[in-house]
Amino acid sequence: MMISALGLVTRDINMLLGIAEMLVFMMSGANFPVERLPVIFRWVSLILPLSHSVKSIRYTLSGFYAKA
């Protein structure tokens, strides 16, 4: 009985993690530029490490080289 209860909890957690993952990708600028987000979500995107990685990858692929 414990194993079946654990299966139900795991299924529910996976659904919540999927929603959280979708929100993180949306606010990080992975799907579209962060500049298109509302101001509140732009502030949140500054906190997310993924948004900085996405920005770096975009600069690298576009040929922009930052001076160190």
N, C-alpha and C positions, 0 to 999 in steps of 0.2 A: 504494500500500500504506500510506503514511503517513496518507493521508486516512481510510482505513477504520479504522486504529488510533486515530486521533483521535476518530472517531465512537464507538468502543467506550468510550474513556475518558470522553467527555462524557456518555454514557448512564449510566455508573456514578456519576459525580460528581452528576448530577441526582438519582439515587436517594438518595444520601447527603444532599444538600441538602434534599430533601423530608422526610427523617426529622428532620433538624436543625430545619427550620422547624416541623414538628409539635410537637417538644419545646419550642421557644421559645414557641409559642402556648399550649401546655398550662401552662407554668410562669409565663406572664405574667399569667394571669387573664383572658385574652380569652374563653375558653369557659365558665369557671366561676370563682367567687371564689377568691382565693389562700388564704383562710382554710381552705379544704377540703383543701389540700395538706399532705403530711407536713412536719414541721419543717425537714428538710434542704432540701427543695425551696422552702420559703418563703425561706430564706436566699439561695438561688440567684436567686429572683425579685426580690429587692432589688437585685441587680446588673444585671438586665436593664432597659434603658431603656424597652422596650415596656410593661413592667408599670406604670411611672409614667404613661405616656400613657394606658393603659387606665383607670387609677384616676382621672385627671383628667377623662376623657370621661364616666365613670360619675357623678362628682360634678356635672359640668355638666348632664348630662341629668336628674339627679334633682332639680335645683333647689338644690343646696347651693352656697353662695358662700363661699369662703375669704377671710378678711380678710388683706390684704397687709401 
